[in-house]
Every structure is written in C-alpha cells, then in structure tokens.
Amino acid sequence: MPAKSKIPKPGEPARAATINDIARLAGVSKKTVSRIINNSPLVRQDTREKVETLMREVGYVPDPLARGLAFRRSFLIGMVYDNPTAQFIVNMQYGALDTLRGSGFELVVHPCDSRSPNYIDGVRRFVQQQKLHGVMLVPRVSEDQALADMLAEIDVRYLRIAAVSMDTPERMVVTHDHDGAAEVADYLQSLGHTDIAMITGPSDYRSSIERSQGFIGALERRGIELPKARVVEAGYTFESGVAAAETLLGAKKRPTAIFCGNDEMAAGVYRVAMRAGISIPRQLSVVGYDDSPLASRLWPPLTSVRRDTRDTGRISAAMLLQPEGTPRPLASVRPHLIVRDSCQPPG
C-alpha cells in the first residue's frame, strides 16, 4: 500500500501541508475540505470549524488552482491585452494586483495580437484552459465586440476598460478620453496658441478617436480650426512619434504647439525638436496623454493628461470579484491635466 502523507514532526525537514494532509488529520474526505475552502454551504458547521482550526494550526494555504478543482472555475483573474505601451500595461497589472492581494485570487496575463485573424480563438483557449473566474479586457481588445460576444457565449465574466461605454454598467469602466483631450485644447488656447498640431494614435482605436474628437471639437468651440495637414496619425509608439514629428516640424511653417495622443509619442517629438535645435517650451509647446512615469523624467518635464491607470486596474479587478449580477452604476475614471514645464505662450 502507498505510504500515507503526514505532517513533519519537530526536527524533520519542513514540508508544506497539502489538502490530503488536512483531510487525513481531520478524518474527512478531500472533497469535504475542498468544499470548506470554497465556502460551500454543504458542510456541517462543526466539521467546518474543526477543519478550519486545523488549517490555521498547520499553516495550510490553499493553492488558487487547487481551490477551483471542485468547481467549474479556478480562482484566477485573466488580463487580455494588445497595447504597445508597456508602462500602461504594467500599471494596469499593479492596480489589479493591489485588489487581488489577500483575496485568494491570482492574476494571469495573455498578450495577443488583435490584428491576427485567429486571436479570438487564442483568447478562448486561454480562458477555457485556465478556467478563469473572470477576464479584464484592456484597450484595444476591450473595443472588440466580437471578443466580448465570444466570452458571453462561453459564459465567462468579463470587464471592459474603454474610452466610452460599450456594454452594460456591470461590464464597463469608462476612462472618458474625450474630456481629457478637450482639457488640453482649452489649456493651449488659454496660453494663446492658435497654430496647433496633433499626433493621434491609430485611427481604428476608440481611444484615439475619442481623443481626436475631444481635442478638435474643443478647439472649434473656441474658434480655432485644426487643418488636416496639422493632424498626423501615428501608432502610440516612440518611433511613430519621431516620424510624425519629423513631418510636422519639417514643414515650412512649424506649429507652436503639439498635442500627442500619448507620452511615448511626445517623447518622439522631444527627440526631433532637440535634433533640429527647437527649444521646448520657448519655441514649441508639447502636451502628452497618460501621465506615465516618462512624463516627469523628460526635460523639461512633460505636461500630460493623467488617467490613473493603476486605479483603473484596481476598480476593474474589484468589479470581477463582486457577486455576479450585483447592480451598480457605471464605473468611471476621470482624466485631468497635469501642468508641468513643457508649455508656455507662443513666442
């Protein structure tokens, strides 16, 4: 017969207790221990107290994957993303981990290429193999209705983070990118800028659409028209920001201010300006979006729109931990402009 597992005696090498150890010492089945761990009502109170006391005494900590074995789902929250800005993803993960810490849930991530024809099948496999409790969808994949429909079809909870509401309130955290960009337009106009340019993100990203519309619309309300030649599409990356800045700053007449759809592209503007001997902010004002750590590390420090990405991650994970069907108002994270030293009135 196979040897029975046992808790090490004093002086023996330390070994973490297992669910089998708890079941043997408590005189119950492994299934009963699993039910107690998962707060099942199908266990007598005296048995529950006995097993919970024993687990505390031996320092038993349930493994998140093992906890889900008796149920259809594991105690794992997934994060699915296709985003070129590494710091944005890191901050989102930190926020989710802030919420999950101490909850018994863990975070697993799935980077993907949303332009690949089979990426939705890849997300499906990830969700089903991990038996996820829920999924956080980060822009840009959060904007894909086909992906949301697939998750609903296989009955998996999901939470979408997006610039505008695209789903029911219990499935959305809205970041209001339109309002953040409008605040930039108001600020630049208040400094006296009228010859303004914009470097946008990809035109099929909802965040890029909302930032462009918010910025251009706010300028128009103040009587300032943004010519098409002053709007250059880029890819939310440093390199694409460099290319866009070369187009704008290489023109016969340069703009006096540039609003960039994120801080990475703004850093690209800094590089081109430095090479061309253009002083920021004396000859060119620059504004970014995201207020990433990069913004305060550039010189001069970059004025940027802060959308608290870490807080967005916290809120999103917390919503997935709530009981399913919990009614709630639409969750929002409001952006606001952080003014630093990269702007001044036009010379």
C-alpha positions as CSV (number, residue, x, y, z in Angstrom):
1,M,0.0,0.0,0.0
2,P,1.2,3.5,-0.7
3,A,2.6,5.4,2.3
4,K,0.2,7.9,3.9
5,S,1.2,11.6,3.8
6,K,1.9,13.1,7.1
7,I,2.8,16.5,8.7
8,P,6.6,16.6,9.5
9,K,7.4,16.1,13.2
10,P,9.7,18.6,15.0
11,G,13.3,18.2,13.7
12,E,12.2,16.7,10.4
13,P,12.6,18.8,7.2
14,A,9.8,21.3,6.7
15,R,7.2,20.5,4.2
16,A,4.1,22.5,3.3
17,A,0.9,20.8,4.3
18,T,-1.4,19.6,1.5
19,I,-5.1,19.2,1.2
20,N,-4.6,15.5,1.6
21,D,-2.8,16.1,5.0
22,I,-5.8,18.2,6.2
23,A,-8.3,15.6,5.1
24,R,-6.4,12.8,6.8
25,L,-5.8,14.6,10.1
26,A,-9.4,15.9,10.2
27,G,-10.9,12.5,9.4
28,V,-12.9,13.8,6.4
29,S,-12.7,13.4,2.7
30,K,-10.6,15.6,0.4
31,K,-13.9,16.8,-1.2
32,T,-15.2,18.0,2.1
33,V,-12.0,20.0,2.7
34,S,-12.4,21.5,-0.8
35,R,-16.0,22.5,0.0
36,I,-14.9,24.2,3.2
37,I,-12.1,26.1,1.4
38,N,-14.7,27.3,-1.2
39,N,-17.3,28.3,1.5
40,S,-19.8,25.7,0.3
41,P,-23.0,25.5,2.4
42,L,-23.0,21.7,2.0
43,V,-20.8,21.1,5.1
44,R,-21.9,20.8,8.8
45,Q,-20.8,23.8,11.0
46,D,-19.0,21.6,13.5
47,T,-17.0,19.9,10.7
48,R,-16.2,23.3,9.1
49,E,-14.9,24.7,12.4
50,K,-12.8,21.6,13.0
51,V,-11.2,21.7,9.6
52,E,-10.6,25.5,9.6
53,T,-9.0,25.3,13.1
54,L,-6.7,22.5,11.8
55,M,-5.7,24.5,8.7
56,R,-4.8,27.5,10.9
57,E,-2.7,25.4,13.2
58,V,-0.6,23.8,10.4
59,G,-0.5,27.0,8.3
60,Y,-2.2,25.5,5.3
61,V,-2.7,28.0,2.5
62,P,-4.9,26.7,-0.4
63,D,-3.5,27.0,-3.9
64,P,-5.7,29.1,-6.2
65,L,-5.7,26.4,-8.9
66,A,-6.4,23.6,-6.4
67,R,-9.3,25.6,-5.0
68,G,-11.1,25.5,-8.3
69,L,-10.8,21.8,-8.8
70,A,-14.2,21.0,-7.2
71,F,-15.8,23.8,-9.2
72,R,-16.1,24.8,-12.8
73,R,-13.9,27.9,-12.4
74,S,-10.5,28.5,-10.9
75,F,-9.6,31.4,-8.6
76,L,-7.8,33.2,-11.4
77,I,-8.5,36.5,-13.0
78,G,-7.2,36.9,-16.6
79,M,-5.9,40.1,-18.2
80,V,-6.1,40.2,-22.0
81,Y,-4.3,43.0,-23.8
82,D,-2.8,44.2,-27.1
83,N,-1.3,47.5,-26.3
84,P,2.1,48.9,-27.5
85,T,2.7,51.0,-24.3
86,A,4.5,48.8,-21.8
87,Q,4.2,51.1,-18.9
88,F,0.4,51.3,-19.3
89,I,0.1,47.5,-19.1
90,V,2.5,47.4,-16.1
91,N,0.5,50.0,-14.2
92,M,-2.8,48.2,-15.0
93,Q,-1.3,44.9,-13.7
94,Y,-0.1,46.7,-10.5
95,G,-3.6,48.0,-9.9
96,A,-5.3,44.6,-10.4
97,L,-2.7,43.0,-8.0
98,D,-3.5,45.7,-5.4
99,T,-7.1,44.5,-5.4
100,L,-6.3,40.7,-5.6
101,R,-3.8,40.8,-2.8
102,G,-5.2,38.8,0.2
103,S,-8.3,37.8,-1.7
104,G,-7.1,34.3,-2.6
105,F,-7.3,35.2,-6.3
106,E,-4.3,35.5,-8.6
107,L,-3.7,37.3,-11.9
108,V,-2.7,35.7,-15.2
109,V,-2.0,37.6,-18.3
110,H,-2.5,37.0,-22.0
111,P,-0.8,39.3,-24.5
112,C,-2.1,39.0,-28.0
113,D,-2.2,40.5,-31.5
114,S,-5.7,41.7,-32.1
115,R,-5.0,42.1,-35.8
116,S,-4.3,38.4,-36.2
117,P,-7.2,36.5,-37.8
118,N,-7.3,33.8,-35.1
119,Y,-6.6,35.9,-32.0
120,I,-10.2,35.4,-30.6
121,D,-9.7,31.6,-30.8
122,G,-6.4,32.1,-28.8
123,V,-8.2,34.0,-26.1
124,R,-10.9,31.3,-26.0
125,R,-8.3,28.6,-25.4
126,F,-6.6,30.7,-22.7
127,V,-9.9,31.3,-20.8
128,Q,-11.0,27.7,-21.0
129,Q,-7.7,26.1,-20.2
130,Q,-7.2,28.3,-17.1
131,K,-10.9,28.0,-16.2
132,L,-10.9,31.7,-15.4
133,H,-13.2,33.3,-12.9
134,G,-13.3,36.5,-14.9
135,V,-11.4,38.4,-17.6
136,M,-10.2,42.0,-17.7
137,L,-10.1,43.4,-21.3
138,V,-7.7,46.2,-21.7
139,P,-7.8,48.6,-24.7
140,R,-7.5,47.9,-27.6
141,V,-9.1,44.4,-27.2
142,S,-11.8,45.8,-25.0
143,E,-13.1,47.7,-28.0
144,D,-13.7,44.4,-30.0
145,Q,-17.4,43.5,-29.8
146,A,-16.7,40.1,-31.4
147,L,-14.4,39.2,-28.5
148,A,-17.0,40.3,-25.9
149,D,-19.6,38.2,-27.7
150,M,-17.4,35.1,-27.6
151,L,-16.8,35.5,-23.9
152,A,-20.6,35.9,-23.3
153,E,-21.2,32.8,-25.5
154,I,-19.0,30.6,-23.3
155,D,-20.4,32.2,-20.1
156,V,-17.3,33.8,-18.8
157,R,-17.5,37.1,-16.8
158,Y,-15.6,39.9,-18.4
159,L,-14.9,43.6,-17.7
160,R,-14.2,46.1,-20.5
161,I,-12.0,49.2,-20.0
162,A,-12.7,51.7,-22.7
163,A,-12.8,55.4,-23.6
164,V,-16.6,55.3,-23.8
165,S,-19.4,53.0,-22.6
166,M,-19.7,49.9,-24.9
167,D,-21.6,47.5,-22.7
168,T,-23.8,47.2,-19.6
169,P,-22.6,49.1,-16.5
170,E,-21.5,45.9,-14.6
171,R,-19.1,45.1,-17.5
172,M,-17.6,48.6,-18.0
173,V,-15.0,51.0,-16.6
174,V,-15.0,54.2,-18.7
175,T,-12.0,56.4,-19.0
176,H,-13.6,59.5,-20.7
177,D,-10.7,60.2,-23.1
178,H,-12.8,62.8,-24.9
179,D,-12.9,65.0,-21.8
180,G,-9.2,64.7,-21.2
181,A,-8.3,65.8,-24.7
182,A,-10.7,68.7,-24.5
183,E,-9.0,70.0,-21.4
184,V,-5.7,70.1,-23.4
185,A,-7.3,72.2,-26.1
186,D,-8.7,74.6,-23.5
187,Y,-5.3,74.9,-21.9
188,L,-3.3,75.5,-25.1
189,Q,-5.8,78.1,-26.2
190,S,-5.7,79.8,-22.9
191,L,-1.9,80.2,-23.4
192,G,-2.6,82.0,-26.7
193,H,-1.8,79.1,-29.1
194,T,-3.7,79.1,-32.4
195,D,-1.3,77.2,-34.7
196,I,-1.6,73.8,-33.1
197,A,-0.9,70.3,-34.4
198,M,-1.9,66.9,-33.1
199,I,-0.3,63.5,-33.3
200,T,-3.0,60.8,-33.0
201,G,-2.9,57.1,-32.2
202,P,-4.2,54.6,-34.8
203,S,-7.5,55.7,-36.4
204,D,-9.2,52.4,-35.6
205,Y,-8.5,52.7,-31.8
206,R,-11.5,54.0,-29.9
207,S,-9.2,55.9,-27.5
208,S,-7.6,57.7,-30.5
209,I,-11.0,58.6,-32.0
210,E,-12.2,60.0,-28.7
211,R,-9.0,62.0,-28.0
212,S,-9.0,63.4,-31.5
213,Q,-12.7,64.4,-31.4
214,G,-12.4,65.8,-28.0
215,F,-9.4,67.9,-28.9
216,I,-10.6,69.1,-32.3
217,G,-14.1,69.8,-31.0
218,A,-12.9,71.9,-28.1
219,L,-10.7,74.0,-30.4
220,E,-13.6,74.6,-32.8
221,R,-15.8,75.8,-29.9
222,R,-13.1,78.4,-29.3
223,G,-13.0,79.4,-32.9
224,I,-9.8,77.5,-33.8
225,E,-9.7,75.2,-36.8
226,L,-7.2,72.4,-37.0
227,P,-6.2,71.9,-40.7
228,K,-5.8,68.3,-41.9
229,A,-2.1,69.0,-42.5
230,R,-1.7,69.6,-38.8
231,V,-3.1,66.2,-37.8
232,V,-0.7,63.2,-38.3
233,E,-1.7,59.6,-37.4
234,A,0.9,57.5,-35.6
235,G,1.0,54.3,-33.7
236,Y,1.2,55.1,-29.9
237,T,4.9,54.3,-30.0
238,F,8.1,56.4,-29.6
239,E,9.3,55.6,-33.1
240,S,6.0,56.6,-34.7
241,G,6.1,59.8,-32.7
242,V,9.5,60.5,-34.1
243,A,8.2,60.0,-37.7
244,A,5.2,62.2,-37.1
245,A,7.2,65.0,-35.5
246,E,9.6,65.0,-38.5
247,T,6.6,65.7,-40.7
248,L,5.2,68.5,-38.6
249,L,8.5,70.1,-37.6
250,G,10.0,69.8,-41.1
251,A,7.2,71.9,-42.6
252,K,7.9,75.3,-43.9
253,K,5.8,76.8,-41.1
254,R,6.0,75.0,-37.8
255,P,3.2,74.8,-35.3
256,T,3.7,76.5,-32.0
257,A,2.2,73.6,-30.0
258,I,1.7,69.8,-30.5
259,F,-0.7,67.6,-28.6
260,C,0.3,63.9,-28.7
261,G,-2.1,61.1,-28.1
262,N,0.3,59.5,-25.5
263,D,3.6,60.2,-23.7
264,E,5.6,57.8,-25.8
265,M,4.8,59.8,-29.0
266,A,5.5,63.1,-27.1
267,A,9.0,61.7,-26.3
268,G,9.5,61.2,-30.0
269,V,8.6,64.9,-30.5
270,Y,11.3,65.8,-27.9
271,R,13.9,63.9,-29.9
272,V,13.1,65.6,-33.2
273,A,13.0,69.0,-31.6
274,M,16.3,68.5,-29.9
275,R,18.0,67.4,-33.2
276,A,16.5,70.4,-35.0
277,G,17.6,72.9,-32.3
278,I,14.0,73.7,-31.4
279,S,13.6,74.8,-27.8
280,I,10.8,73.3,-25.7
281,P,8.9,75.2,-24.5
282,R,10.3,78.5,-25.8
283,Q,9.7,77.7,-29.4
284,L,7.4,74.7,-29.2
285,S,4.9,73.6,-26.5
286,V,4.2,69.9,-26.2
287,V,1.5,68.0,-24.3
288,G,1.2,64.2,-23.9
289,Y,-1.5,61.8,-22.6
290,D,-1.4,59.1,-19.9
291,D,1.0,61.0,-17.4
292,S,3.2,57.9,-17.4
293,P,6.5,58.0,-15.3
294,L,8.2,59.0,-18.6
295,A,6.4,62.4,-18.4
296,S,8.2,63.6,-15.3
297,R,11.5,62.1,-16.4
298,L,11.7,64.1,-19.7
299,W,13.4,67.5,-19.7
300,P,11.6,69.8,-19.5
301,P,9.0,67.7,-17.6
302,L,6.1,67.0,-19.9
303,T,2.6,68.4,-19.3
304,S,0.3,65.4,-19.7
305,V,-3.3,64.2,-19.1
306,R,-3.4,61.9,-16.1
307,R,-5.7,58.9,-16.3
308,D,-5.0,56.9,-13.2
309,T,-4.2,53.5,-14.9
310,R,-3.4,51.8,-11.6
311,D,-6.7,52.9,-10.1
312,T,-8.4,51.6,-13.2
313,G,-6.8,48.2,-12.7
314,R,-8.0,48.2,-9.0
315,I,-11.6,49.1,-9.9
316,S,-11.7,46.5,-12.7
317,A,-10.4,43.6,-10.6
318,A,-12.7,44.6,-7.7
319,M,-15.8,44.5,-10.0
320,L,-14.9,41.0,-11.1
321,L,-14.7,39.8,-7.5
322,Q,-18.2,41.1,-6.7
323,P,-21.1,38.6,-6.8
324,E,-22.4,38.1,-10.3
325,G,-25.4,40.3,-11.1
326,T,-24.6,42.9,-8.5
327,P,-26.3,46.1,-9.7
328,R,-24.1,49.1,-9.8
329,P,-23.8,52.5,-11.6
330,L,-21.3,52.9,-14.5
331,A,-17.8,53.0,-13.2
332,S,-15.6,55.9,-14.3
333,V,-12.1,57.1,-14.0
334,R,-11.9,60.8,-14.8
335,P,-8.8,62.3,-16.6
336,H,-7.3,65.6,-15.7
337,L,-4.4,67.7,-17.0
338,I,-1.1,67.8,-15.0
339,V,0.7,71.0,-15.9
340,R,4.5,70.9,-15.9
341,D,7.2,72.9,-17.8
342,S,6.7,71.8,-21.5
343,C,4.3,74.6,-22.4
344,Q,4.3,78.4,-22.5
345,P,2.7,81.2,-24.5
346,P,3.8,81.2,-28.2
347,G,6.9,83.3,-28.8
